[in-house]
Amino acid sequence: MDRITRMFVFALMLALSGIAAAEPIDINTADAQTLAAGLNGVGDSKARAIIAYREQNGPFGSAEDLQQVKGIGGRILDMNRSNILVGDRGKQTR
């Protein structure tokens, strides 16, 4: 049993290290596939909604602006806050 426990802990550590090492996602330039893969609680539909909002309203000024997208609330924002990058704000697409 001790060996199984050690193997489980090792596997868990490997899994968590992959999560911690993830690159931040720039919500102003990422495509739908990158958003869906890189943000917790964001699937294909919400990723497409993020892009549609960005195309219609211009670049996000802050991570909090994601809450303007239908389906993105405080919970999703909090789960991803440390993984969100807000760059490229100078390019307006309105």
Contacts in CASP RR format, 6 or more apart in sequence:
PFRMAT RR
TARGET T0000
AUTHOR 0000-0000-0000
METHOD contacts of the structure
MODEL  1
MDRITRMFVFALMLALSGIAAAEPIDINTADAQTLAAGLNGVGDSKARAI
IAYREQNGPFGSAEDLQQVKGIGGRILDMNRSNILVGDRGKQTR
22 38 0 8 1.000
22 83 0 8 1.000
24 82 0 8 1.000
24 83 0 8 1.000
24 84 0 8 1.000
24 85 0 8 1.000
25 34 0 8 1.000
25 35 0 8 1.000
25 38 0 8 1.000
25 39 0 8 1.000
25 80 0 8 1.000
25 83 0 8 1.000
25 84 0 8 1.000
25 85 0 8 1.000
26 85 0 8 1.000
26 86 0 8 1.000
26 87 0 8 1.000
26 88 0 8 1.000
27 35 0 8 1.000
27 50 0 8 1.000
27 54 0 8 1.000
27 60 0 8 1.000
27 63 0 8 1.000
27 66 0 8 1.000
27 84 0 8 1.000
27 85 0 8 1.000
27 86 0 8 1.000
28 54 0 8 1.000
28 59 0 8 1.000
28 60 0 8 1.000
28 86 0 8 1.000
28 87 0 8 1.000
28 88 0 8 1.000
28 89 0 8 1.000
28 91 0 8 1.000
29 87 0 8 1.000
29 88 0 8 1.000
31 51 0 8 1.000
32 44 0 8 1.000
32 47 0 8 1.000
32 48 0 8 1.000
32 50 0 8 1.000
32 51 0 8 1.000
33 47 0 8 1.000
35 42 0 8 1.000
35 43 0 8 1.000
35 46 0 8 1.000
35 47 0 8 1.000
35 50 0 8 1.000
35 51 0 8 1.000
36 42 0 8 1.000
36 43 0 8 1.000
36 44 0 8 1.000
36 46 0 8 1.000
36 47 0 8 1.000
38 83 0 8 1.000
39 47 0 8 1.000
39 76 0 8 1.000
39 80 0 8 1.000
39 83 0 8 1.000
39 84 0 8 1.000
40 76 0 8 1.000
40 79 0 8 1.000
40 80 0 8 1.000
40 83 0 8 1.000
41 76 0 8 1.000
41 79 0 8 1.000
41 80 0 8 1.000
42 50 0 8 1.000
42 72 0 8 1.000
42 76 0 8 1.000
42 80 0 8 1.000
46 69 0 8 1.000
46 71 0 8 1.000
46 72 0 8 1.000
46 76 0 8 1.000
49 69 0 8 1.000
49 70 0 8 1.000
49 71 0 8 1.000
49 72 0 8 1.000
50 66 0 8 1.000
50 69 0 8 1.000
50 72 0 8 1.000
53 68 0 8 1.000
53 69 0 8 1.000
54 60 0 8 1.000
54 93 0 8 1.000
55 93 0 8 1.000
56 94 0 8 1.000
57 68 0 8 1.000
57 94 0 8 1.000
58 92 0 8 1.000
58 93 0 8 1.000
58 94 0 8 1.000
59 86 0 8 1.000
59 87 0 8 1.000
59 88 0 8 1.000
59 89 0 8 1.000
59 90 0 8 1.000
59 91 0 8 1.000
59 92 0 8 1.000
59 93 0 8 1.000
60 66 0 8 1.000
60 86 0 8 1.000
60 89 0 8 1.000
61 86 0 8 1.000
61 89 0 8 1.000
62 86 0 8 1.000
63 77 0 8 1.000
63 80 0 8 1.000
63 81 0 8 1.000
63 84 0 8 1.000
63 86 0 8 1.000
64 77 0 8 1.000
65 86 0 8 1.000
66 72 0 8 1.000
66 73 0 8 1.000
66 76 0 8 1.000
66 77 0 8 1.000
66 84 0 8 1.000
67 73 0 8 1.000
67 74 0 8 1.000
67 77 0 8 1.000
77 84 0 8 1.000
END
